[in-house]
Amino acid sequence: MRSSFISFVVLSALYNLVQGAPSKRSSSCTGTISSLSDVTDAVECTTVNINAFTVPAGETFSLSLLEGTTVNLNGNVAFGNVSWAGPLFEISGTSITFNGNSNKFDGGGPFYWDGQGTNGGVTKPHPMMKIKISGTWTNVHVVNSPAQVYSVGNPAALTMSNLVIDNSQGNYPNSQSGGLPAGHNTDGFDASTKNLVIENSTIMNQDDCIAINEGSNIVFSGNTCEGGHGISIGSVTSNVVVSGIVIKGNTVINEMQAFRIKTDAAATNSTVTNITYSGNTATGIGSYGVLIDQSYPSTLGTPGNGVIISDITFEDPTTTITVNSTADKIAINCGSGSCTGTWNWNGLLVNGGDSGPVDGFAGISGYTQ
């Protein structure tokens, strides 16, 4: 009997000790990262400071953060160069505050760039930055991404603001690119998500400034896009919904097209609806001011009709586009019965170039070629 009593007392004491001990994963300490070996301990804290360092080639800098963590980037982070799939950086967590302090993530793009992007040549780590947080991501500079820059899949509302993506060095040929611009497939943002705001940022690249492939309640506002393929919805594949997208107050400079909606010719059971453009300005557009095309990956080829497109609106304040003399102002290529309703384009003005083809849809109102 006495032995049982002693055992009970000991077990009770151990239980109370364990219950009273603070959980390491709820600590309010400050963690510091100066190498990958520091990450495990640092992410046990709700303040994380990242100092300048180089991530070893072939490894991902991965942060899985406590809820409510604040991260301060206090120096430039570079990545060693080797041909591999990536990603280079990955972050996850809820209610995260990430302060870039205008410091850089440098992807070492010139090592990889061969003019082929992810279509061939050397394997390039992509995306460079995989973002799976809610909260805020601000004042981060990304330079020289090997291929696609940001992949965004936030678990709840996320605002990304005051960012710089600078792949402008990839505009020029190098010894590997056969006379072509060395950078390729360097999409600024690939978004398949909802409740996302991207604002007041600068994107200089060689592909889509943003490509919204799926999702809802996405705002792209006050950004500057230069040198790439424009602001895009898609390409839209099968069994997805894109809705409630607002594209406003952006400046588009020297892009292939200003605004594009592209759906896969073979896609089925998908919808693109309630897309609103306002107050944007585009200049130096090389191919199309507005391109809505259901023949991807062809351009103005034979369109599919498995994606229903509706409620595409250009509203006040007016979006003004100036295209080059050899470009088309607008081009519409819809499959049979797949572009529906009436689209109010009262808030669109396109200068220069040719009228362009409008095929498969007669429901645009308020705009005259």
N, C-alpha and C positions, 0 to 999 in steps of 0.2 A: 504493500500500500504506500509506504513512504517513497519507494522508488518511482511509483507512478506519479505521485505528487511532485517530486523533484523534476521529473521529465516534463510535466505540465508547465511548471514555473519556467523552465529553461526555454521551452517552445514559445511560451507567451512573451518572454523577454525578446527572443529573436524576432517574433512577429512585429512587436512594437518598434524594434530597432529598424526593421526593413520599411515599415509603414512610415516611420518618421524621417527616414533618409530622403533628402531631396533628389528628384530625378535629374540625371545629368542632361537629359534632352529638354529640360525646361530652364536651363541655366541662363542667367542674364549676364554672363561673362562676355568679354571681348576676345575674339579669336583673330589671329594674324596668319595670313598665308603668304609665304615667301618661296614656297616650292610645293609640289604635289604632296610631299610627305606631311605637310602641315594640315591638309584638308580635313582628315578624319577628326582631329581634335577641334579644329576651328568651327565646324558646322554644329558642334554641341552648344554654341553660343548664339545669342540673338543680336550681337553686333559682330560683323566680320569685316576686317580690313585686309585688302589685297595689295601687296607691295609689288614692285616691278620684278618680274622673273621670266624665264623661258621655260615653256612646257616641253618636255622631251618629245622628240619625234615619235609619232605613232600612238600617242596617248591622248585621252580626252581629259580636259580640265572639267570635272563634274562636281557640281554643288547641289546637294539635297538638303534644303534648309528648313529650320524650324519655322513654324507659323509666326509672322510678325518680325522676321529678321530684317535688319538694316545692313546692307553691304556697301562698303566704300571702296572704290577702285582708286588707289593712291599712287599708282605707277603704271607704266605700259607693260602689257603682257604679250609676249611673242610666242610663236609655236615653231618647234623644230620641223624640218622639212623631210618628208618621206612619202612615197606613193602609198596611200591607204584610203579607206572609205570614210573615216571620221565618225562623228562630228569632232571639231576641235574644242568646242566649249558647249556645255550643257548645264542648265540651271532649272531647278524645280522647287516649288513651295507655294504657300498661300500668304497673301497680304505682305508681300515682300517690297521693300524699298531699296532699289539699286541706284546708287549715285556714282556715275562714271567720272565726275569731276573733269570732264574733257580729256581723260586719258584714253589710250588706244589698246585695242586688240589687233595685232598685226598677223595676218594669215600667211605671209610669205608667198603671195601669189605668183611673183615672177618665176619661182622655182617650178611651178606647175603649168603655167600658161603656155598653151601650144595652139591656140586658135580653135580648139575643138570642144572645150568645156567638158561637160559630162557626156558628150556624144561619142567620145573616143579618145585615143591617145593615152597619156599617162592617167592612172586613177587619181582622182582629186578628192580630198575630203570635203564632204558636203552633207548637210549644210555646215557652214562654219560655226554658226551660233544657233543652238537649239533652245528656244525659250518656252518654258512650261511653268510660268509663274502667274499669279495674280498680283495686283498692286501697281507699282510704278517702276519704269526702267528709263532713266534719264541721263542725258549728257555723256553718252558713250560714243566714242569714235571707233569705227572699224575700218581698217585699211587693207587693201590687197588680199581680198578673199580668194581662195583657190577657185571656187565656183559660187554656187548660191550662198547668200549671206545669212539672212535670218529665216528660220522656220519657226512660226509662232503657233502654239497650241495651248493657249492659256486656259487654266481650269475655271477661272472666274474673271471678273472685269479686270482689264489691264490697260494702262495708258503708257505708251512709249513716246517720249518727247525729247526734242532738242538733241537729236542724234545726227551723226555724220557717217555716211558710207562713202568711202573714197577709193574707188577702183579705177580712177582716171588714168593711171599708168598703163592699164590694160587696153587703152584705146590705140596703142601703137604696136606695130609688128615687132617681133623679136626673132631670134635665130631658130626658134622652134615652130613658128606660126605660118611659114610659107607666104609671107607678105600680108596676111590677114591681121586684124587687130588681135593681139595675143590673148586678151581676156574674152571669155565667152560663157554663156549661161550663168552670169553673175547677178541673178535676180536679187533685188534689194530685200523684199519681204515676200515670202510665200506664206499665205494665211489660209488655214482650214480651221475656222474657229468661230467664236461669237463673243460679243461684248468686248470689242477691241477698239481702242483709239490710237492712231499714229499721227502725230502732229508736229509741226514746226521743225522739220528735219530736212537734211540735204542728202540726196542720193545721186551719186555719179557712178554709172556702171554701164554694162554692155548688154543688158537684157531688161525684162520688165522691172519698172520701178517698184511696183507691187503687183502680185498676182493673187487674186482672191479666188481660190478654187472651190471653196465650200464655206457656208456659215451665214451668220446673220448679225445685225446690229454692229456693223463695222463702220467706223468713221476714219477717213483719210483726209486730213485737213491742214492747210497752211504749209505744205511741203514743197520743196524744189527738186525736180527730177531733171537730170541732164545726161544726154548722150546715149540713152538706151532705147527701149522699145515702147515706153509709155506706161500709162496706168491701165491695168488689165483686170477684167473679170475672166477667170479661167486660165488654162483651158478647163472647161467643165466636162467631167466624165459621167458615167452612169450612176444613177441612184443617189444623187446629191441635190441639195437645195441651197441656192444663194439668194438671200433676201435682205431687205432693209440696209442697203449699202449707201452711204453718203460720201460723196467726193466733192470737196468744196475748198475754194480759196487756194488752190495749188498753182504753182508755176512750172510749166513744162517747156524745156529748152532743148532744141536740136535732137529730138527723139524720132524714131521711125514712124510712130503714130502717137497722137496725143492720148486718145481714149479708145479702148478696144474691149469688146466682149467676144470671146472665142469659145465655141463649144465643139467637142469632138464629133466628127461626122458619124461615128458608130455609136455614140452615147444614146442611152435610153432611160426613161423614167426619171428625168431630172427637170428642175425648174430654175429659172433666173427671173426674179421679179422685184419690183420696188427698188430700182437703182436710180439715185438722184444726183445730178451734177449741178453745181452752181458756183459762180464767181471764180472760175478757173481761167488762167491765161496760158496759151501755148504759142510758141514761135519757133520758126525754123523746122517745121515738121516735114519729114522727108517723103513719106508714102501716103498716109491717110490721116485726115483730121479726126474723124470718127469712123471706126471699123467695127461692124457687127457681122460676124462670120460664123456660119455653122458647118464649115467644111474642114476644120482643123484636123490633121496638121497641114493640109493644103491651105492656100490663101485664095479665096474666091473660086474654089473648086466646086465639086458636086456636094451640096449641103445635105446633111441628115435632118431628120425631123423628130428625133427622140428627146429633144430638150425644148421645153416651152418657155419662150421669152415674152415677158409682159411688163408694162408699167416702167418703161425707160424714159426718164424725164430730165430735160434741161430747163431749170427754172431760174427766176431772177435771184440774185444779180446775174447778168449775162455771162456765160462762158464764151470767151473770144479766142479763136484759133486762127493762126496765120500759117498756111502751108506753102511749101516751095512750089515753084512754077510747074514742076513735073508731077506733083502729088495730086491725089484726089481729095476733095473737100470731105465728102462722106462716101462710104461704101457699105451697102447692106446686102447680105447674102443669106436669106432664110430658107429653110426647108419648107415643104408644103404644109401650110396650116400651123407652123410651129412658132411664128411670131404673131401675137394676138393683141387685141384691144386697140386703143388709141394712145399714141405716145405724144405727149406735149413737149415740143421742142421750141417753144417761144423764147427760151433763154439761151439760144445758141446762135452765134455769128461766126461764120468761117470765111476768111479772106484768102484770095490767091488760088492758084491751081485750077484743076478741072472739076466738073460737077461730080463725076464718079457714078458707078452703077448702083441702082436700087432695085434689087430683085427679091421677089417672094413676099413683099410686104408693102401695103399702101396705106398704113395707118398712122403715118407721122403727120402731126398738125403743128402749125405755127412756124415752120421753117421752110424757106425757099432756097433752092440751090442757086 
